[in-house]
């Protein structure tokens, strides 16, 4: 027989599990409860073919016994499920090896942590299938106008996150997110990509997203081949987000620094004076978060200032090793990545988009990358391919599409070679979080191979 437990919300549930863990003998305990109501409308061949929704609850328990740490999780919130969760965590903790440099769970912040109003939007929380279908209809209409087919999805999500710990942390927040992405394809084999992400789904201009992708698909038909080599480039925002995301993974994490695999060193120049990157979870242009998954208030961290490395992000464990406090960048336990910058923002420049291209005597305009993989973390050398819109530029004008190219490029050298930064920015989903980025003009990009497409 399953006896359900009535809870007033995620924080009450977290506190209930916390009491059970302490009663079971935990010397420390931390409970992360997340609920997610998400929905997705998919379309292909310019027709909606699927509308799905799901509701999930996840209860994560970090059970500490001295220096032995066990992490368990469950989707059950009934009496028997919660008992089993705690019992399992207690048993695992007894068999774990001790973590010699365990610094303890995060301590409470100064004052209560309140959710950020900009993290939640009613339009997203209440988004219906009809709401998403109307946006998809605008994307398809733009594709129809260009004689191409539209493929993609529109996702909306409402999330509640709560953390309670034996050290006194109590944090709770509601967050919403949405993402509309589309790939348009022409009968001649051209393809174009566009995307928009926002806390408030009603602010996404679906027609503009559709027009952007459709125009690219029409203009990339019958591309020419270019020989591999070094070319000046203009990278659109969809390519730039891959740069900041990869650098966040490779170097802006304190774990990467402590494991001596990071390029980041305070005071080291890695970019031109035009490049400033911060992690700012309160910036309303992105997708705000008040606290991390350890319940620590998120701090604004300057990662790169005018091309020079400044700080990296910390979670509780890496901060303890460094003798400092967490910057609020902990991920849910167990966590193989260490702390991660989930809300990166690159400072906008002053150059209009047309002038970015106008500054190329002969080079390439690149829409986005795919299949990117690091091959030398300390030098941030990455290999990957262009996709969904690459164009030859001569005399500051786009003269035609080119076939996709493979590249092998240091992203640090790319930042050092930035000669202009776009004044407009886009909010885009990344590897784990979101990024707000402009387009960039870079004086050299190394393409190492050509493709047949």
N, C-alpha and C positions, 0 to 999 in steps of 0.2 A: 504494500500500500504506500503511495506517495502522498505525503502531507505537504501542501504548499505553504510557503511563508509569505505573509503580507509585508511589503516594504513600502515606505512612503516615497522611495526613490533610490537612485544608485548610491548616494552617500550613506543612507541608512543601511543598505545592503552591505556596503563595504565595512561599516562599523560593526555589523552583526558578525561577519566573517572574522574580523579582527579580534573580537571578544572570544570567539571560539578558538582561534589560534593561540592566544595567550593562555587560555584555560587548558590547552593541550600541551603547554610547556615551552612555547616559543620564548626565547629571550628578547627577540625583536620580531616584528611582523609588519608587513605592508600589503595592503589590498588595493588592487586597481580594478574598478568595475567600469566597463564600457558597454553602452547599448547603441545599436545602430539600426536605423530604419532607412533603407536605401532602395532606390528604384532605378531602372534602366530601360530606355527605349532605344532599340536598335533598328537600323534601316540599311537596306542593300538594294541595288538595282533601282534606286529612287523610290522604294516602297518600304513602309514600316513592316517588319516581319516578326518583331518580338517586343513584348512589354513585360518585364518581370519586376518583382519586388521581394524583399526579404527583411526580416527582423531578427537581429542577433543580440544576445546578451553574453558577455564574457566576464567571468570572475577570475582574476589572477591573484594568486597568493604567493608572496615571498616569505617563507618561513625560516627564521634564523635561530639556530641553536649554537650559541657561542660563535665560532667561526665557520660553522657548517651552514650552508645556505641551500635550501631547496625551493624550487619554483614549480607550482602546479597551476592548472587552469581548468575551468569547467564552464559549460553552458547551462548547467542546472542551477536553479535557485530555490528548489524545494528543500525541506528539512534533511531528507536523506542525502540529497546531492551535496549540500553544504558540509554535512558531517563527513561524507566520503572525501571531499576535497581536503579538508583539514587533516583527516587521518592519513591520507596518502602523503601529504606534505611532511607530516611529522615522521613518518616511516622513512621517507627518502632522506630527510635531514640526518637521520642517525647513520646512514651509510655513506654520506658524502665525505670527501676529503676536506680538510680544513683549508680555508683560503687565508694564507698567512698575512696578507696585507689588507684584509677586510677592514674597511674604515667605518663601518656602521651605516645604518639607514640615514636618509636625509633628516635634518632637524627642522623644526617649524620655522617659518619665515617671520619677519617682523610685521605683525598685523595680519588681519585676515586676507586671504586671496579671493578676490571677487572676479567672476566671469566678465569678459569684455563684451560690451554690447555689440561691437562690430563683428564678433565671432558668429553671430546668429542672425538669420533673416527669415521672416515669416514666409515670404514667397517661396523660399526653398523648402522650408519645413512642411509646407502645405501643398507642395507641387503635386499636381495630379497627372495621370496619363494624358489627359487632354491638353494640359499645359505644355508638356514635353512634345506632344504630337504637333501642336501649333508651331513650335520652334522648328521641328523637323520639316514641317510643310514649307517654311520659309527657305530652309537649306535646299530642299528639292526644287522649289520654284527657281532658285538662282541657278541650279544645275540645268534645269530644263531650258532656261533662257540661253545657255551656252551650248546646248546640245550634248551635254555630258551626263553621266550617271553619278549619283551620290551614294556614298556608303559611310557609315559611322554610327555614333551613339550619343545619347544625351543622358547623363547620370545626375541624380540629385540624392543627397544624403543628409540625414539629421542624426547627430551623435550626441550622447551624453557621456561625460567622463567624470569619474569621481575617484579620489584617492584618500585613504585613511591609513595612518600608521601608528605604531606604538610610541613613536617619538612626538606625537602631537599634531601631525599634519592632518588637516581636513581641507579638501579642495574639491570643488564641483563646478562644472561648466557645461553649457549646451553649445554645440558648434554645428554649423551647416556648411555644405560644400556642393558645388555643381561643376560639371565639365561637359562642354559640347565639343565634339571633334568630328571632322569629316575628311574623307579622301574622295575627290572627284576623279573620274576616269573618262577619257575621251575615246571615241571609236578608233582613232589613229594611234592609240597606245600612250597618250599623254596622261599624267597624273598630277594632282595638286592637293596640298594639305592645308588645313586651317584648324585652329583650336581656340577656345576661350574657357577660362575657369574663373569662378567667382564664389564668394560667400552667398551673395544674393543672385539667384538664378535669373531673376527678372531684369537684371542689368546686362545680361548677355545679348548682344545684337546678332541674332541667329541669321538674319538675312545677310549681314556683312560677312559673317563667317562663311556662309554659302557662296557668296560672290567671290571671295578671295580664293577659295579652293577651286571653284569652277573656272575662273579666269586662268589660273595656273594650269589646270588640266588642258584647257583649249590651247594655251600658248606653248605647252611642252611637247606637242605632237611632232613627230619626225625629227628627233634630236640628232645633232652631229656628234662625231667622236673627237675628243681632244687628247693629245698625248699627255702622259703623266709629266709632272714637273711642279715647280713652285709658281704659284699664281697669287696676286693680290685678290682678296675676297671681301665681299660684303656678306656677313652672316645674318640672316633674319633671326628673330627672337627664338624661334623653335630650335635653331642650332645653338644659340647662345645658352639656352637653359641646360643643354647637355654639358657645356663647359663648366658652369658654376656647380651643377650637380656632381659632376665627376671630381672637381676640386674639393667639394665638401666631403665626399667619400674618402678621397686619397689623402687630404692634408689638413683640413680645417677642424679635425677631431683631435681632442687631447689624447685619445687612445693611440691614434696613428703617431703622434709625437712621442709618446712614452714607449712605443714599440720601435721607434727609430725608423719608421717607414714613411714619414711625412716630409714634404718639401717646405713646410711652414717654419720659419724662424723669425722671431720678432726683429723688425728692422731690415729684413731682407727684401730687396726690390724684386718683384716678380711680374710687374706690369707697368704700363705707361702711366703718366700722371693723370690720364683721363679715367682710370679705373679705380672705383671705390665700391666695395662690396660689404654690406653689413648683414647680420642676421637680426631681424627686427620683427618679433611676433606681434607687436602692437600696431604695426603699420596697416591701416585699413585698406591699402591697395592690394594687399595679399590676402591670406586667410588667417586672421588673428587667433592666437591661443594665449590664455592667461598663464598657464602653468604646463609643466612637462608631465611625463608619465610616471614620475616619482613624486608628484605633487609640489614641485619646487617652482617658484615664480620665475617666469622666463625673463632673462635680461637681454638688452640690446647689446650685441657684440660686434665691434668693428673688426672685420676679418682682413680686409685690404683697404688701406687709405692712400689714395693717390698713387697707387702702384706698389705700396710698401706693406708687407705683412705686419699685422698688429697682434691680434689675439686669436685663440682657437676656442672652441666651445667645450664645456665640461659637464659631465654628469657627476653623481655623488661619489662614485668609486674613483674615477680619475682625478677628481678634485682632492680627495683625501690623500692620494699618492703625491699630489703636488703641494699639499699643505695650504689649500685654498678652498673657497666655497664653490658649489656647483653654480653654473650659469643658467641652469634650467633647461638642459638639453638632453635629459635622459629619455631613452626609449623604453618600451615595455620589457620587463624581464621575462625570460632570459634574453640577453641582447648580445649578439656577436659583433655588431657594428661599433659599439661604444657610443659616445655622444654624437649627435648629428645635428647640423644646422637645417632645420625644417622650414625656415621662413627667410630665405636669402633675398636680398634686394640689391640690385646694382643701380648706382646713381645714373640718372638720365644725363645725356649730353645736350648740346645745342644745335645739332645738325639735323635738318629735315631729311626724311627718308630719301627723297629724290636727289638730294645733295650727297648722300652717302654713296650712291651709285655714280653720281656725276664726278666724283673724285677718282674713279678708276679709269686709267688710260686703256689698259687691257687686263681684264681679270674676270672673276666669276661671282655671280650672285647665287647664294646657296640657301635653300629653304630650310632644310633640316638634315639631321644625321640619323643613322640607325646602325644597329649591331656594333656599337662602340664598346671597346674593351681596352683597359689599361695594359700596357706591356712593360712599362718602367715607372712604378709609382713615385719614386723620389724625383724623377724628372717630369712626371705627369705626361709621359708619352702615351698617346692613345691611337688605336687604329679603328677605322670605321668606314662607313660609306655615306655618300650623299643620297637623298631620296626626295621624290615628289616635287621636283622643280629646281633644276640647276641651269643657269643661263650664262652665256658668254656676253661680256660687256666690253665694248670698244668705244673709245672717245667719249666715255661717260654715258653711253646709251646701251640699252639691252638690244643685241642684234639677233639673238635666237637661242633656242634650248640646246643643251649638251647632254650627252649620255652620262649616267651616274659614274662617279669616280671613287676609287678607294683612296684613303689618306692614311698617313702615319705622321702624327704631328704632336709636338709638345704643346700642351695647352698653356703652359707658362710662357713659352716663346710667343704663342699667339697673343696673350695679354700684353706682353712687352711690345708687340708690333701693332697695337691698336692706334690708329691715327685719327679716328672720328667715332663718336658715340651718338646714336640717334636720340632725338628729344622725346620720342614717344616710347612707351613701354607697354608690355603685355604681361598679364598674370597667367602663369601656366603651371600645370601639374608636373612634378619632377619624379625622381626615383622614390623618395619617401615623403617629401613635403611639397611645397609650392615655391615658385620663384617669380620675382617681378624683374623683368630684364628688358633692355633696349636692344636694337640691332647694332652691330659693330662693323666698322671697316678696318681691315687688318692688312698690313703691307706684304705679308707672305704666308702661304699655306701650302704644305707639301703633299701633293697628290702622287701616290705611288703606283697606281694601276687604274686601268679602264675597264668598263663592263660592256656588255652587248645591249644593255637596256637603259 
